[in-house]
Amino acid sequence: MKAFEYASPRTEAEIVDLLSAEPGKTEILAGGTDLVGLMKKMIVTPDRVVNIMDVPTLRSIDELPDGSVSIGAAVTLDDVLAHPYIDIYPAIKQAIRGISSMQLQAQGTLGGEVCQRPRCWFYRNGDGLLSPDVAEGANEFHAILGNSGPAKFVNSSRIAPALIALDAQLRVVGPEEDEQFVPVAAFFRSPHREGQREHVLEPNQFVSHILLPPIEGRTCATYEVRHGEGPDYPLAAAAAALQFDGFGIVRDANVVLGQVAPMPWISQEAADVLRGRKVDEALAETAGQAAVSRATPLSQNEFKVQLAKVAVKRAILLAAGYETGGF
Ligand SMILES: Cc1cc2nc3c(=O)[nH]c(=O)nc-3n(C[C@H](O)[C@H](O)[C@H](O)COP(=O)(O)OP(=O)(O)OC[C@H]3O[C@@H](n4cnc5c(N)ncnc54)[C@H](O)[C@@H]3O)c2cc1C
C-alpha cells in the first residue's frame, strides 16, 4: 500500500477543506470495506484519506418537516436496516438484507454503498475501468444494457436502484459552503475516458445525506436474482415503486434495474407498460420483457437478459403485494 496522510475531521466544512480539487489526490473513507481493499491493491493511491465517520451530522437518521427522511451518509447499513423510519421503504431494507454479511452491514455505510467502485474484475486487477479486453474477455457479469460505449462494467450498488425508484436525492457538499441536492437518478454516469468517475461528484465534493421523499401511498420493492445465499453481488436486480389509484390501477411507476449497466438502469419501457393497468402476473411479465427489449448482451452474458427480466417481473409483483416465492 502506498503511504498516505490520514485525516479525521469533525465537521462537514473540515471535510471539504481536506479534499483536493485534483482527481485521485484524496479519497473519502467511510466504512472502508471497499476503499481499503482498492488501496491495498494499489488500484486507488491517494495522498490523503479523509475519514468521515467522526462527523456527527453524517451519522443520524432524521425526519424533516415535509415528511422526508434524511439519512447521514456515514450511517451504517445495519443502522439503516434497524431504523423504524425506514420501515415504509421496504425496497431499501430488502436491498440491504441481500448483502447477507454481518460484517459488511455493520461496517459499510449507506454513502459508501452508493459510491462504491465497480466490482469489474478487469478494473480490480489493475487493467482500468474501460479495458478494451472486456468486449471479448470474461464478461459474463458485465453489462447487457447501456454498453455501446467504452464502459461495460455494471454499477455495483444494490441500494441505488431502490433510491432512484423512490425519487431520492443526495445532498452534496463542496467548497465555499456549496450545497446541492442531486436526484440519485442524475448522480451516476457512464465514463468515456479512463480516470473519469462513475458519478458526477467533483474530487472536492462529497455526499453528506441521502433524502427519501415521503412515501405518500406508494408501494415499493427490490428483487435480486442471486446464484446463492451469502455476501456476493446479484446477477441481476430490479426495484419498483408503484402508485395506485383507489381502484388498484397503476397511476405512476418507476422501474430501475441494477447490475445490468454502467449506471442503475431506469426502464421507461417497463413503467409505460404498467401505467393505467392493473398489475397481474401477465402484466409484470410484459413489463419485464419491455425492460430488456433493448438489451445488447456481450459475448458471454446472454443469460443475464432472462435474469433481468425475471428480476423486473418479481420486483413489480412484490411491490404490488403479490407473493413471488423464491427464484
Ligand atoms: C468481500 C466483499 C464483499 C462485498 N460484497 C458486497 C455486496 O454483496 N453488496 C454490496 O453492496 N457491497 C459489497 N461489498 C462492497 C462494500 O463493502 C459495500 O458496498 C459497502 O457498503 C461500502 O461502504 P463503506 O462505507 O465501507 O465504503 P468505503 O469503502 O469507505 O467507500 C467506498 C467508496 O465510496 C467513496 N465514498 C464513501 N462515502 C462517500 C461519501 N459520503 N461521499 C463520497 N464518496 C464516498 C469512497 O471514497 C470509496 O471510493 C463487498 C466488499 C467486500 C470487501
The ligand as a Gaussian input file, in Angstrom:
#p B3LYP/6-31G(d) Opt

LIG

0 1
 C      -15.590000      -9.257000       0.319000
 C      -16.525000      -8.117000      -0.012000
 C      -17.799000      -8.401000      -0.423000
 C      -18.682000      -7.350000      -0.717000
 N      -19.947000      -7.686000      -1.064000
 C      -20.831000      -6.682000      -1.268000
 C      -22.161000      -6.990000      -1.580000
 O      -22.565000      -8.147000      -1.659000
 N      -23.025000      -5.962000      -1.826000
 C      -22.617000      -4.666000      -1.758000
 O      -23.407000      -3.758000      -1.994000
 N      -21.356000      -4.363000      -1.463000
 C      -20.461000      -5.329000      -1.211000
 N      -19.185000      -5.001000      -0.947000
 C      -18.749000      -3.597000      -1.126000
 C      -18.816000      -2.661000       0.062000
 O      -18.311000      -3.277000       1.194000
 C      -20.173000      -2.113000       0.398000
 O      -20.802000      -1.681000      -0.740000
 C      -20.163000      -1.040000       1.466000
 O      -21.479000      -0.598000       1.668000
 C      -19.316000       0.156000       1.137000
 O      -19.444000       1.085000       2.202000
 P      -18.216000       1.637000       3.011000
 O      -18.779000       2.617000       3.961000
 O      -17.378000       0.544000       3.575000
 O      -17.448000       2.390000       1.827000
 P      -15.925000       2.786000       1.682000
 O      -15.127000       1.588000       1.345000
 O      -15.468000       3.616000       2.810000
 O      -16.077000       3.703000       0.392000
 C      -16.448000       3.171000      -0.868000
 C      -16.197000       4.248000      -1.941000
 O      -17.131000       5.299000      -1.807000
 C      -16.473000       6.541000      -1.525000
 N      -17.299000       7.197000      -0.519000
 C      -17.703000       6.667000       0.657000
 N      -18.541000       7.501000       1.281000
 C      -18.655000       8.598000       0.490000
 C      -19.367000       9.824000       0.609000
 N      -20.151000      10.079000       1.664000
 N      -19.250000      10.733000      -0.392000
 C      -18.468000      10.468000      -1.466000
 N      -17.776000       9.322000      -1.638000
 C      -17.862000       8.404000      -0.657000
 C      -15.080000       6.169000      -1.043000
 O      -14.131000       7.183000      -1.332000
 C      -14.836000       4.902000      -1.853000
 O      -14.418000       5.204000      -3.168000
 C      -18.263000      -6.007000      -0.641000
 C      -16.965000      -5.732000      -0.233000
 C      -16.097000      -6.774000       0.085000
 C      -14.705000      -6.441000       0.530000

